[in-house]
Amino acid sequence: MRLGISSYTYSWAVGVPGCVPPHPMRTRDLLHKAVQLGVRVVQIADNLPLDRLSPAELDSLEERARKLGLAVEVGTRGIARHHLLAYLELASRFQSPILRVVVDTADCHPSEEEIIATFRSVAPAFERAGVSLAVENHDRFKAQALARMIDEVDSPSLGVCLDTANSFGALESLEVVMAALGPWVVNLHVKDFTIYRASHRMGFTIEGRPAGQGRLDVPYLLQKLRKIGRGPNAILELWTPPEEELSATIAKENRWAVASIEYLRKLIPG
């Protein structure tokens, strides 16, 4: 298990829909953030899509990562067959052991049957390449449904990218998700959070926090994974609540990243 950061550690700096900074973070900037934080794994996900880089930009990124001694993990969104195979090539190029994937896109929400059929069709290519297709738990499918799909495909190349907060959207706790998906975990998103009652007292808000400062029991999580023989890379993600000014939000996001890595390094020395 090694500690790393993601393009979703710095969502505001990269830019979110309708809110893009004057000078958005790019892949080269993310690599240098990793060096500054003293981590050696960088996950480049769908908010910095690698397939939009030119061949020259990919060459430059690959060379820069090698010179800085950084391992690159590749991520994307959407499971169209041609898209997954294109990203498999990128994962192989960067020697990424996994391709983290979110099933849904804004305009495509495939059924369980469609997901199973697609994963079956690409599984042999992933097996030959030695890359795990790491499906992230999200809010549309409950953990048992995702486990059922993975079990149905029955391929050693298919696993889970376990996100510690996403499944609240499916009304499931981390304990429930771990019980269902733990044996398939090949990648981990450490995302801390808090839950508090709304000011009007009718309902609750789930909001991000720096790792170690919220309600996520990270020691418990790591212990459970080790107990079942799973040692995935642990990638920090942040749900940073915005400030009034984007510049202040980005500054807070950066502080949260520093504080989170300082905490996690005590638990994940690698």
N, C-alpha and C positions, 0 to 999 in steps of 0.2 A: 504494500500500500504506500503510495506517494501522495503528497499534498500538491494541489495545483489551483490555478485560477481559470476563469472562463471569460468569454466575451459577455456573459451574463453576470459577471461580477461587477461590470461597469456599464450597465444598460443605459444609464442616462448619458454617460460620456460618449458612448457609441451613437446614441440617438434612438428615441422611441417614436412611434407614429405621431405626427403632429407636434413633435418637440425635438428638434435636431439642433445641437450646438453649432456655433459658427465654424469650429474646427473639430469635427467628430474624431473620436478615437478610431484608429485603423489597426490592422493586424500587427504592423511593426511596433506601434505604441504599446499594444498588449504584451508583446514579447518583452519589451523593456520594463513594463510594470512587474512582470514575473521576476526579472533579474533584481529589481529594486526590493521586492518582497522576499527574495531568497528562496523561491520555489522553482521546481524544475519541470513542471508539467503545465501546459497551456491548452485549454480546450477552446477551439474556434468553432462557434455554433452558428445558427441560422441568422442571427442579427449581424454577422460579418460573413456573408456567404462566400465560401472559397471559389465556387464555380463562376463567380462574376469577376474574378481576377484574370488578368491577361497571362499568357504563358510567361512573359518576362517578369511579371509581378509574383507569380508562383515560384519561379526560379529564385528570385530575390528573397522571398519569404523562407524557402527551404534552406538557402545558404545562411541567412541570418540566424535561423533557429539552430542550425548546426554549429555555427561559430559561438553562439551563446550557451551551448550545451543544454538546450531545451528540447523536451519531448512534446510533440504536437499531437493532440487528439482532435479528431474531426467530427463535426456534428452538422445535422441538417434538419429540415422539416419537410414532411410529405413523403409518401411511399410509392409514387409512380415507379414502375419497374425501371424505366430508362434512367430516372433520376437516382435511384438507389445504386444502380450499376455505375453511373458516372461518379458518384461519391465514393463508391468502393475503390475506384481507380485513384481518387485523391487520398483516401485513407492508406492505400498501399504505397503511394508515392511518399507520404510523410511517415510511413512505418507506424501508423496509428493502430493500436491493437483493437480498437473499437470504432464503430460508426454509431454515434449517438443519434437517435432519430425520434422526433415527435410525429406521431401518425397524422394528425389533422393539419390542414392548411386553412386559410380563410375561406376558401371556396370548395373544399373537398373534405368530406367526413365519411370515409369508407365504412361499410358494415363489417361485422366480425368475419363474415364469409369472404369478403373481398380482401381483408387484411391477411387472413390465413392463406388464401390463394396466392397473393403477391409474395409473401414471405417464403412460401414453398418454392416459388419459381426462382427466387434469387438465392436461396440457401446454398445450393451447390457451389455457386461462384464465391460466396463468402467463405465456405469451408475450404475451397482450394486456396484462397488467398490468406487463410489463417486470421481473418478479421471477424470479430463478433459484432453482430448487429444488435446494438443496445437500445431497446425500446423504452422510452421514458414513460413512467406512469403519469397520467394527466387527469383531467377532471371529467372526461366523458365516459371513460370505462372504469368500473370498479376493479380492484386488484384481482379478484377471483376471475373476472372475465379475461383480463390480460394473461393470467396464469393459464387459463383454459386454452387461449389461442397459442401460446408458446408450446404448451404440451401437445396440442394438436399438430403443430408443424413438426415437432420432434426432430430438431436439428441442433447439433452441438454449436453451431454458429449463431444461434439466437439466444439472446439474454436480455437483461433488464438494466436500464439506467435508473437507479432508485433515487427519486427526488423526495426530500424529507417533508415537503410542504404541499406539493401539488394536489395530493389526493384529498385534502380537505374539501376541494371542490366536488368530490364524489362522496362526501360525508363519511370519510374514512380516516382513522388515526394512523400514525406511523406504526403502531403495534400491529394493527390489522394488515397493513401493507407488507410489513416485514414477514408476518406469518404466511402470507400467500406467495410473496415474490422473492423472499430471501435466498432460496437455493439457486436462483437464476441471476443474481446480481453480479454484473461485470463492470459497473461504473457507479459512482456515488456522487450525488449533488448534495452538499451540505448547505442547507438553507434554514437559518434560524428565524424564529418568529415569536410574536406574542399574541395573545388573545385578550381583548378587553371589551367591557360592555360599552355600547354607544352612549353618548352624552344624554340622549333622551330616554335611556334605560330599556329601550325596546330593540333588542338585537345585540349582536357582537361584531367586532371588527377583528380580522386577522391581518397583522401587519408585520413586516420584516424587522429584524434586529441584527446587529453584528453577531457573529458566531460566539457563543458562550454568554451572551447577554439576554437571551430570550428563553423560551420554554422548551427548546429542543435539548434533549438529554443526549449529548454527543458521546460521552463515555459509554452509556448504555447501548447506543447504536453500534459503536465500534466493537464492543464486547459481543453483541449478538452476531454480528457479521463474522468475527473471528471464530466464534463457537461453532458456526456451521461451515467453516473452512473457506470463507470468502474474504479476499484481500484486495478489493478494487481500489483504483486511484480515487482519492477524495477531492472533489472539485468544489471550491467555494462559489456559491451563487448568492446574490443579495437581492432582497426586495426592499430597496431604499425608498422610504416615503419622501415625496418631493417637498422642497422649500418653496417660498414664493418666487425666488429667482433661480433660473436654471444653473447659474454659476455656483450658487450656494448649495444646490442639490448635488452637483458634481463634486464639490469640495467635501460634502458630507459622505458621499459614496466612497471617495478615496480614503477618508478617515476610517470608515467602517471596514474597508478592505484591509487596512493596516492592522486594526484592532483584531479582526477576525483571524488573520494569519498568525498573529502573535499568540492568540489563544490556541488555535488548532495545532500549532507546531509543538506545543507541550504534549499533545496526545498522539500526533502523527509525526515523528521525528524525521521520516524519510523524505 
